[in-house]
Amino acid sequence: MPGFDAYCDLEGAVKGAVFYNEPMARHTSYRIGGPALLYVECASLSDVGRCFEVFADHGLPWCVAGKGSNLLVSDEGFKGAVVTLGSDFKHFSFPDEEEGESLLVAGGGVILSNLAQSAFKGGFAGLEFSVGIPGTLGGALFMNAGSAEEWMGGIVESLTVLRPGEGLVRYGASDLPWGYRRSGIPAGEVVVEGRLKVAKGHLGQIRAKMEASLKRRRSTQPLTVPSAGSVFRNPPGASAGQLIESLGLKGYAVGGARVSELHANFIVNEGAATAADVVAIIMHVRKRVKEEYGHELQPEIRFVGFS
Ligand SMILES: Cc1cc2nc3c(=O)[nH]c(=O)nc-3n(C[C@H](O)[C@H](O)[C@H](O)COP(=O)(O)OP(=O)(O)OC[C@H]3O[C@@H](n4cnc5c(N)ncnc54)[C@H](O)[C@@H]3O)c2cc1C
């Protein structure tokens, strides 16, 4: 059985939980995806380190996932291991406040929206734009998640990754080439902690900004059906959603997947969608946009288990 030796080596050797043949549909916001050979919820840094060793010993491909809110996993699943961050990576604190400025130090497994809420409760401004973005801090830093105006890279002081074979490595904000939905963090490094810049703000103003952001999301995004957010990156100077909408593709469906009627850059799972359905829509939309506008739309979502 592929991966079973690695499973046996990890089971009992890590504090966290190890699953064999774990359906990824359970771990993605799309509710789509076949099994990963191994799915490991690492409880500590040494768990992640142990995973690296075992994966290397067995030549097992692996990837790290947060809440799977930007992932499309193939129907055949992933012939490798998925690493996620558990208990030791869910801490956060606001140390060293000086003259109204502070750092928010948080583990890579903390849910981003919870951080935004906690900053608000502490009277700190800076994370309002991130409220409503599903997923973990690690995923948000890797993706440089954000809104049209602000992104994670803009509030990073530094972050720490675990690099296989080397250990902990710290990046200052300016060490990374932050860009639109791109951090430059090399794939294969696991973000274990982020240090974010926050500043004392006016509670009413922080709340107003967060509420405005949530209101905009509720009115423009299909939040009651499974999706992975925006499927395509906006091409330079254009909006992927507007291009798709202008071609009359809202409502275009394949199997159980459909281009959202509310937001043309969302492809939603109406209940029984397969990854193949979503991919078929992606291909069709790309072809039509290329024919009509010459733009080659690039996916923002990340693919796992596709060859
Ligand atoms: C309804 C909805 C709305 C959304 N709105 C937005 C939005 O407004 N703005 C926006 O930018 N995104 C948005 N997204 C997309 C998604 O929520 C973000 O990209 C989010 O930051 C992904 O976090 P995650 O923890 O779920 O990462 P995952 O989806 O699990 O992973 C995404 C990528 O990050 C990598 N990764 C995850 N954790 C780590 C880690 N600890 N270290 C290194 N790499 C890691 C993965 O390998 C993968 O390549 C939306 C998604 C949904 C479903």
The ligand as a Gaussian input file, in Angstrom:
#p B3LYP/6-31G(d) Opt

LIG

0 1
 C      -15.408000      32.693000       0.296000
 C      -13.930000      32.967000       0.101000
 C      -13.490000      34.282000       0.060000
 C      -12.132000      34.569000      -0.140000
 N      -11.740000      35.871000      -0.158000
 C      -10.422000      36.153000      -0.325000
 C       -9.979000      37.530000      -0.350000
 O      -10.749000      38.474000      -0.207000
 N       -8.656000      37.756000      -0.546000
 C       -7.765000      36.742000      -0.707000
 O       -6.560000      37.018000      -0.877000
 N       -8.159000      35.440000      -0.684000
 C       -9.454000      35.132000      -0.496000
 N       -9.853000      33.809000      -0.479000
 C       -8.873000      32.741000      -0.707000
 C       -8.249000      32.130000       0.569000
 O       -9.132000      32.263000       1.655000
 C       -6.919000      32.789000       0.918000
 O       -5.967000      32.594000      -0.103000
 C       -6.356000      32.231000       2.242000
 O       -5.318000      33.063000       2.662000
 C       -5.844000      30.794000       2.131000
 O       -5.534000      30.351000       3.441000
 P       -5.596000      28.811000       3.840000
 O       -5.067000      28.682000       5.214000
 O       -6.962000      28.277000       3.613000
 O       -4.566000      28.193000       2.810000
 P       -4.761000      26.919000       1.867000
 O       -5.897000      27.173000       0.942000
 O       -4.808000      25.688000       2.681000
 O       -3.393000      26.956000       1.053000
 C       -3.167000      27.987000       0.109000
 C       -1.674000      27.966000      -0.264000
 O       -0.921000      28.373000       0.866000
 C        0.044000      27.362000       1.199000
 N        0.127000      27.318000       2.662000
 C       -0.888000      27.130000       3.540000
 N       -0.432000      27.177000       4.810000
 C        0.895000      27.394000       4.723000
 C        1.956000      27.510000       5.674000
 N        1.732000      27.435000       6.993000
 N        3.209000      27.711000       5.223000
 C        3.475000      27.800000       3.886000
 N        2.523000      27.686000       2.939000
 C        1.260000      27.487000       3.345000
 C       -0.502000      26.079000       0.609000
 O        0.541000      25.147000       0.343000
 C       -1.175000      26.582000      -0.662000
 O       -0.230000      26.725000      -1.696000
 C      -11.211000      33.509000      -0.290000
 C      -11.665000      32.183000      -0.227000
 C      -13.012000      31.913000      -0.028000
 C      -13.474000      30.481000       0.053000

